[in-house]
Amino acid sequence: MSEPAKDAGKNAPKKFLYVNRKAPYGTIYALEALEVVLIGAAFDQDVSLAFLDDGVFQLFKGQDTKGIGMKGFSNTYRALGDYGVTKFYVEKESLQSRGLSVDDLQAITYEDEDDEYKEKPSIIVVSRSELADVMAKQDVILSF
Amino acid sequence: MKFSILVNEGPYTHQASDTALHFTKAALAKGHKVSRVFFYNDGVNVGSRLTVPPQDDRNVQKAWSELAEAHKLDLVVCVAAAQRRGILDESEAKRHGKGEGSANLAPGFRISGLGQLIEMGVESDRLVVFGD
């Protein structure tokens, strides 16, 4: 990360990355991270999400929480596009080591207002080294 | 440099709130600013005045309260995370009908929303996260 520019305008958006490393249930990290993302979306910053380690399970499709008596929140990820959160970086190595592929994840899309509101995928599968490059470009990284 | 600090784990089970305290002290000693410390996840438990650690152990809440007083630090506990875990100030305790004297927010801490976390990320040069 480079030194922050001294004359950076107060209104220039910063690049925020939320790093999701934990399974959706078992601990509260995924849910409380999502609550930060939802509030943060109102601040007009440049927001990205990263999913790695067991965090890739947060996007697993067909989740059913009835058996554990908890409120499911996996649908909320699909609504984030409407809040301008459209970059979901998923680490390939984390998927592979858990026997998963992108087909095991729920489809998440957004409407690109700069391209005639075409529906585009939000999920971007990246290698570990590509994710490192994404992280290196951020101003603020919040890790959960 | 202007730092802001995020504490995501509670005291004693995890070292994160101790390490954040040491980092904050070191930054201030070097002449840096610490614009805000935000407590989230189990980190909100640092803000309970009811913890009673053994006398020969450090008192994490007290150390933060004293540092806040000495340096006019802004210690913010997330309201939603705090309510889940039973950390209440006077007005929250009253609002939720918890009875007189049940407020347990420690001196030097205040309860506010997640917007304060995003705001400190926007306004500081570096946001440093202490967690698991």
Interface residues (C-beta under 8 A of the other chain):
Chain A: P4 K14 F16 I28 Y29 E32 E35 V36 I39 G40 A42 F43 Q45 D139 V140 I141 L142 S143 F144
Chain B: L6 N8 Y40 N41 A80 A81 G113 L114 G115 L117 I118 E119 G121 V122 D125 L127 V129 G131
